[in-house]
Amino acid sequence: MKQRKMSRNSRLAVVAIAVCTMMTFPMMMIPVGLRESTPAGVLVARAYADAYPYDDQVEDALVEDWAITAPLNNSDDSVDPTETDPTTSDPTSAEQGETPTPNPEADPYDEPEEPLEEPPVQTVDPETGMKLIEVGEGTTAVGESYFDDSAQKEKKYENIMTAQIVQTYDSSNLPIEMLDVEAFIPTDEDFYIKTTNTILKEEPNMDSVTVAQIARSTKVTRIAKGDTWSLIRTEDGVKGYVLTKSLSVEMVFNEIDRTVWVDASGLKLRSEPNTYCTVIKELKRWTRLHCSGVANDQWYKVTLDDGTEGYVYVSYTTRKAPPTPTPKPTPKPKNSSGGGSSKGGKSKSGGGNDNPPPKITGVNGESIVNIAKSMLGVDYVWCGESKSGVDCSGLVVYCYRQVGISVPHQSNSIKTRGAGVSRSDIRLGDVIVYDLKGSDGVADHVAIYAGGGSVIHASSSKDAVVYGNMDMGTILTIRRFIG
């Protein structure tokens, strides 16, 4: 019995020692805070702030104006409660219960001004210098901001991995791509090069190998996009990397000062450089165009002689001026007999001829030559294509029209029509296309082959349709219109 009592007393003693230790330990720590010159109330307030933080900017309506603009007050001076704002009504009349006299100039609908409350005394943390706000009656105060500039921020980002991204540059001071090429975003978009002599690189880095050089306004396809570089493909299928800032979604025009002529009938002048925009007008062949820009060697930006502006397709224009007609010389006086004269295969009588009608044997070369013989002696007339007068291509048009075949009335157009044949395979009625200047490769004369190395043609120098030598000029091509 005695042993059980002693065992019970021992357990009670242990419990008592533990309780006393738990109660006395916090009290022993208070002097530590005091030795650091920090008031115990401030330490408790800090602990309260950590336990119950709040954001004083959440409810702006609860924060008075003075709490935002109040100056730092480090003194213990108190404000005299009897002191009034000089902008309010007379305090004497208010104390005596008199009704303030209204201002006759005041707007009766203006809201009355509320009297300004006096700001409370500000307490400052002696250790940090931060303003404190009251959390209750007495001297207990906590920091106006619960973010400590050092410890709190370090605590906020503790155990969080952070990284700093830095753009690097190559030896040319151009950005180096930060993404791995495997991370590029696949695309399929058309762009135009907007910088001069853009360099296509093997890798997204200017220090890498140069694949090619691309001219300004060239159309390319972007197939992948990085951060500062893009992977593109040219129309020739060449792939490489260029700086993204060198690409443009809009078509890029290079400035030029050039005169061209329309080389097709009914060429459309458009409002934009595409085929689905508004057509301003249709242009006739040989209309003169003044070009101020060209894009991708595909579109011209042009101005007509009447000031109309628009865009035309490059392929339907030519930089070669239309042939200038040779002035017709003064006709020789006729002889008194009134008859015609014949010289060099040429016979004239009143501007026409007295040759017999041609013999038509069918749609063949022989018929073409017979028709051409019937035109010998007819006057040379620029753009003419009848017995009243013809030019070189007009003679070809007239002869072939008589057998039901249409041929364009222009030497340069005849050059590409029909079927080309070799000199060794030439036949009667074939059309020989010449470059009489022999240097620029432009077709400026045509003639009909009449056999035996001779041709029939409308000569501007002889002012009539005459026989000529097949080799009177540089032959560009021989065209056949009858199979």
C-alpha positions in Angstrom: 0.0 0.0 0.0 2.8 2.3 0.9 4.7 1.6 -2.3 1.6 2.4 -4.5 1.2 5.7 -2.7 4.9 6.6 -3.3 4.6 5.7 -7.0 1.6 7.9 -7.4 3.3 10.8 -5.7 6.3 10.4 -8.1 4.0 10.7 -11.2 2.3 13.8 -9.8 5.7 15.3 -9.2 6.8 14.7 -12.8 3.5 16.2 -14.1 4.0 19.3 -11.9 7.6 19.8 -13.1 6.4 19.6 -16.8 3.6 22.1 -16.2 5.9 24.6 -14.4 8.5 24.3 -17.2 5.9 25.1 -19.9 4.6 28.1 -18.0 8.0 29.6 -17.0 9.8 29.1 -20.4 7.9 31.9 -22.4 8.4 34.2 -19.4 12.1 33.6 -19.5 12.2 34.6 -23.2 10.6 38.1 -22.6 13.9 39.6 -21.2 15.6 38.4 -24.4 13.4 40.6 -26.5 13.9 43.5 -24.0 17.7 43.1 -24.2 17.3 43.6 -28.0 15.7 47.0 -27.3 12.4 45.8 -28.9 9.2 46.4 -26.8 7.4 43.3 -25.9 4.2 44.8 -27.4 5.9 45.2 -30.7 7.0 41.6 -30.7 3.5 40.4 -29.9 2.1 42.7 -32.6 4.4 41.2 -35.2 3.4 37.7 -34.2 -0.3 38.8 -34.5 0.4 40.2 -38.0 2.0 37.0 -39.2 -0.9 35.0 -37.8 -3.7 37.3 -39.2 -2.4 39.1 -42.2 -4.7 41.4 -44.3 -4.4 43.7 -47.2 -5.3 47.3 -46.4 -5.9 48.0 -50.1 -8.8 45.5 -50.5 -11.5 47.8 -49.2 -10.6 51.3 -50.3 -13.9 52.6 -48.9 -12.8 51.8 -45.4 -9.5 53.7 -45.6 -9.8 57.4 -44.9 -8.1 60.0 -47.0 -5.7 61.0 -44.2 -4.4 57.4 -43.9 -2.9 57.7 -47.4 -1.4 61.2 -47.2 -0.6 61.5 -43.5 3.0 62.5 -42.9 5.3 60.5 -40.7 4.9 61.6 -37.1 7.6 60.5 -34.7 6.6 62.8 -31.8 4.2 62.2 -29.0 2.4 65.5 -29.6 -1.3 65.2 -29.4 -3.9 67.2 -31.3 -6.0 69.7 -29.4 -9.5 68.3 -29.7 -11.0 71.8 -29.5 -9.1 72.9 -32.6 -11.3 73.2 -35.7 -10.8 73.5 -39.4 -11.1 77.1 -40.5 -13.0 76.0 -43.6 -16.0 74.8 -41.5 -18.7 76.8 -39.9 -18.1 79.1 -36.9 -17.3 76.8 -33.9 -18.8 79.4 -31.5 -22.2 79.2 -33.1 -22.1 75.4 -33.1 -21.3 75.3 -29.4 -24.2 77.5 -28.6 -26.6 75.4 -30.6 -27.1 78.0 -33.4 -27.9 76.9 -36.9 -25.1 77.9 -39.3 -26.1 80.5 -41.9 -26.3 78.9 -45.3 -24.2 80.3 -48.2 -26.5 82.0 -50.6 -24.1 81.3 -53.5 -24.0 77.6 -52.7 -25.7 75.1 -55.0 -28.7 73.7 -53.1 -28.1 70.3 -54.7 -24.5 70.0 -53.6 -23.9 67.3 -51.1 -22.8 68.6 -47.7 -19.2 68.3 -46.9 -18.4 65.9 -44.0 -16.2 67.3 -41.3 -12.7 66.1 -41.5 -11.6 63.8 -38.7 -8.3 64.4 -37.0 -5.6 61.8 -37.8 -4.5 59.7 -34.9 -1.0 59.7 -33.5 1.3 57.5 -35.6 3.6 55.0 -33.9 6.9 54.0 -35.4 8.8 50.8 -35.0 12.1 51.9 -33.4 13.9 49.0 -35.0 12.7 49.2 -38.7 11.4 52.8 -38.8 8.1 51.6 -40.3 4.8 53.2 -39.5 2.5 51.2 -37.2 -1.2 51.0 -36.9 -3.3 50.3 -33.8 -5.0 46.9 -33.5 -6.8 47.7 -30.3 -6.9 49.9 -27.3 -3.7 50.6 -25.6 -0.2 50.8 -27.1 -0.1 47.6 -29.0 0.6 48.3 -32.7 1.6 46.3 -35.8 3.4 47.3 -39.0 1.4 49.3 -41.6 2.7 46.9 -44.3 3.1 43.3 -43.5 5.8 42.8 -46.2 9.2 43.1 -44.8 11.6 44.2 -47.6 14.0 41.4 -46.8 12.9 38.5 -44.7 9.3 38.5 -45.8 10.2 38.4 -49.6 12.8 35.7 -49.0 10.3 33.7 -47.2 7.7 34.1 -50.0 10.0 32.7 -52.7 11.6 30.1 -50.5 12.0 26.6 -52.2 10.7 28.0 -55.6 13.0 27.5 -58.6 13.6 30.8 -60.5 15.4 31.5 -63.8 16.5 34.6 -65.6 16.3 34.6 -69.4 19.0 36.6 -71.2 19.0 37.4 -74.9 22.4 36.7 -76.4 23.8 38.2 -79.6 26.3 37.1 -82.2 29.4 38.9 -83.6 27.1 41.0 -85.8 25.1 42.2 -82.8 22.0 40.2 -84.1 19.9 38.1 -81.7 20.7 34.4 -81.4 17.7 32.1 -81.3 16.9 31.0 -77.7 14.7 28.1 -78.7 16.0 24.8 -79.9 15.0 24.2 -83.5 13.0 21.2 -82.4 10.8 23.5 -80.3 9.9 25.7 -83.3 6.2 26.0 -84.0 5.2 24.5 -87.4 3.5 26.9 -89.8 2.6 27.2 -93.5 2.4 30.9 -94.4 3.4 33.1 -97.3 5.7 36.0 -96.6 7.8 38.5 -98.5 11.3 39.5 -97.8 11.4 43.2 -96.8 15.1 43.7 -96.2 17.8 44.1 -98.8 20.0 41.1 -99.6 18.7 38.9 -96.8 21.0 36.0 -95.9 19.5 32.5 -95.6 21.4 30.6 -92.8 21.8 26.9 -92.2 21.1 27.4 -88.4 19.3 30.3 -86.6 22.5 32.1 -86.0 24.3 34.7 -88.2 27.6 32.9 -87.5 26.4 29.7 -89.1 26.9 28.7 -92.8 25.2 30.9 -95.4 22.9 28.8 -97.6 21.8 31.6 -100.1 21.0 35.2 -100.5 17.5 36.4 -101.1 16.5 39.6 -102.9 14.1 42.1 -101.4 10.3 41.5 -102.2 10.9 37.8 -102.9 8.0 35.5 -102.0 8.8 32.7 -99.5 6.9 30.2 -97.3 7.5 30.1 -93.6 7.3 26.5 -92.3 8.4 27.0 -88.7 8.6 29.9 -86.2 11.0 30.4 -83.3 11.5 33.3 -80.9 13.5 35.6 -83.2 14.2 33.4 -86.2 12.0 31.6 -88.8 12.5 28.6 -90.9 11.5 29.4 -94.6 11.4 27.7 -98.0 12.0 29.6 -101.2 10.1 29.0 -104.4 13.1 26.9 -105.6 12.7 24.6 -102.6 15.8 25.9 -100.7 15.3 25.9 -96.9 17.1 27.9 -94.3 16.7 30.3 -91.4 16.2 34.1 -91.5 15.4 36.7 -88.8 11.7 37.0 -88.3 11.8 40.8 -88.5 13.0 40.5 -92.2 9.6 39.0 -93.2 6.5 40.9 -94.3 2.9 39.6 -94.7 2.2 42.4 -97.2 3.7 42.3 -100.7 6.9 44.4 -100.8 7.5 46.7 -103.8 10.9 47.8 -105.0 11.0 51.4 -106.3 11.7 51.7 -110.0 11.3 54.3 -112.7 10.5 52.4 -115.9 8.3 52.8 -119.0 6.6 49.7 -120.4 3.8 49.0 -122.9 0.9 46.6 -122.8 1.7 43.5 -124.8 -1.8 41.9 -124.8 -5.3 42.9 -125.7 -7.6 43.6 -122.8 -5.0 43.6 -120.0 -6.8 44.3 -116.7 -5.7 47.3 -114.6 -6.4 46.3 -111.0 -6.9 48.2 -107.7 -4.6 45.8 -105.8 -1.7 43.4 -106.7 -3.9 40.3 -106.9 -6.4 38.7 -109.2 -9.5 38.9 -106.9 -9.7 42.7 -106.4 -11.6 45.3 -108.4 -10.8 45.8 -112.1 -10.3 49.5 -112.8 -10.3 49.2 -116.6 -9.1 47.1 -119.5 -6.1 48.3 -121.4 -5.5 48.1 -125.2 -2.3 46.8 -126.7 0.5 49.3 -126.8 -0.9 51.4 -124.0 2.0 53.1 -122.3 2.5 52.5 -118.6 4.8 54.4 -116.2 6.0 52.0 -113.5 7.0 53.2 -110.0 7.3 49.8 -108.3 7.7 46.1 -108.9 7.0 43.2 -106.5 8.4 39.7 -106.7 8.9 40.3 -110.5 5.2 39.6 -110.7 3.3 42.9 -110.3 3.9 46.4 -111.5 2.6 49.5 -109.8 1.8 51.7 -112.8 0.4 55.1 -113.7 -1.4 55.7 -117.1 -0.9 58.8 -119.2 -4.2 60.2 -117.9 -3.1 59.8 -114.2 -5.0 56.6 -113.4 -3.0 54.4 -111.0 -3.2 50.6 -110.5 -1.5 47.3 -110.8 -0.8 45.1 -113.8 0.8 41.7 -114.3 4.4 41.9 -115.4 4.1 39.0 -117.9 1.7 40.9 -120.1 3.9 44.0 -120.6 7.0 44.7 -122.7 9.8 47.1 -122.3 10.2 47.3 -126.1 8.5 50.3 -127.6 6.0 49.7 -130.5 7.5 50.0 -134.0 7.6 53.6 -135.2 6.0 53.9 -138.7 8.2 55.3 -141.4 6.8 58.5 -142.8 5.4 57.9 -146.2 7.4 59.7 -148.9 5.8 62.1 -151.3 4.4 60.1 -154.2 6.0 60.4 -157.6 4.0 62.3 -160.2 2.2 60.0 -162.6 3.2 60.0 -166.3 1.0 61.8 -168.8 -0.2 58.6 -170.4 -2.1 57.7 -167.2 -0.8 54.2 -167.4 1.0 52.3 -164.7 4.7 51.7 -164.6 6.5 48.6 -163.7 9.9 48.4 -162.2 11.5 45.7 -160.0 8.3 43.7 -159.8 6.4 46.7 -158.6 3.5 48.1 -160.6 1.5 51.1 -159.5 -1.6 52.8 -160.8 -3.5 55.2 -158.5 -2.1 53.5 -155.4 -3.2 50.0 -156.3 -2.1 47.5 -158.9 -3.4 45.9 -162.1 -2.3 42.4 -161.3 -4.8 39.6 -162.1 -6.8 38.0 -159.3 -5.0 35.3 -157.4 -5.4 31.6 -158.1 -6.7 29.8 -155.0 -6.0 26.1 -155.0 -7.0 25.4 -151.4 -5.8 26.1 -147.9 -2.1 25.7 -148.7 1.2 27.6 -149.2 0.7 27.9 -152.9 -2.5 29.9 -152.5 -0.8 32.2 -149.9 2.0 33.0 -152.4 -0.5 33.6 -155.2 -2.4 36.0 -153.0 0.8 37.8 -152.0 1.7 38.1 -155.8 -1.6 39.8 -156.4 -0.6 42.4 -153.8 2.7 43.4 -155.5 2.8 47.2 -156.0 0.2 48.0 -153.3 1.3 51.0 -151.2 3.0 50.6 -147.8 0.7 51.9 -145.2 1.5 51.5 -141.5 -1.1 49.3 -139.8 -2.9 48.7 -143.1 -4.2 45.3 -144.0 -6.1 45.7 -147.3 -5.6 46.4 -151.0 -5.6 50.1 -150.1 -2.3 49.6 -148.3 -0.5 47.2 -146.0 2.5 47.1 -143.7 4.7 44.0 -143.3 2.5 42.2 -140.8 -0.6 43.6 -142.5 0.3 41.8 -145.7 0.6 38.4 -143.8 -2.8 39.1 -142.1 -4.4 39.9 -145.5 -3.1 36.8 -147.3 -4.0 34.3 -144.6 -7.4 35.9 -144.0 -8.3 35.0 -147.6 -8.0 31.3 -146.8 -9.8 31.5 -143.4 -6.8 31.7 -141.1 -6.4 34.4 -138.4 -2.9 35.8 -137.8 -2.0 38.6 -135.3 -1.2 42.0 -136.8 2.2 42.5 -135.1 5.6 41.1 -135.9 6.6 40.4 -132.3 3.3 38.5 -131.8 3.7 36.5 -135.0 7.1 35.3 -133.7 5.4 33.1 -131.1 2.4 31.9 -133.1 2.0 28.9 -135.4 4.7 26.2 -135.5 8.4 26.9 -135.8 10.2 25.2 -138.6 13.9 25.0 -139.7 15.3 26.6 -142.7 15.9 23.3 -144.4 12.2 22.4 -144.0 10.8 25.8 -145.3 7.8 25.7 -147.6 5.8 28.1 -149.8 3.7 30.4 -147.7 5.8 30.1 -144.5 6.3 33.4 -142.6 9.9 34.5 -142.0 10.4 36.7 -138.9 13.4 39.1 -139.0 15.5 41.3 -136.7 16.6 43.9 -139.2 18.6 45.7 -136.6 20.4 42.5 -135.8 21.3 43.2 -132.2 18.4 43.4 -129.9 16.5 40.1 -130.8 13.2 42.0 -131.3 11.0 41.0 -134.2 10.6 44.1 -136.4 9.8 42.7 -139.9 8.1 39.7 -141.5 7.9 38.3 -145.1 6.2 35.5 -147.0 8.4 32.8 -148.5 7.8 32.6 -152.3 10.3 29.9 -153.1 13.8 29.9 -154.7 15.2 31.9 -151.8 12.9 34.9 -152.4 10.2 36.5 -150.3 7.3 38.9 -150.8 7.0 41.6 -148.2 5.8 45.2 -147.7 8.9 47.3 -147.7 8.8 50.7 -145.9 12.0 51.8 -147.7 10.4 51.1 -151.2 7.0 52.2 -150.1 5.2 49.1 -151.6 4.8 45.4 -151.6 7.8 44.0 -153.5 10.0 40.9 -153.9 13.0 40.5 -151.7 15.9 38.3 -150.8 15.3 35.7 -148.1 18.5 36.7 -146.3 17.9 40.5 -146.3 18.2 40.5 -142.5 18.8 38.3 -139.4 16.2 35.6 -139.3 14.8 35.0 -135.8 12.4 32.2 -136.7 10.3 30.7 -139.4 6.6 30.1 -138.6 4.1 27.8 -140.3 0.4 28.4 -140.0 -0.8 25.8 -142.5 -0.1 22.2 -141.5 
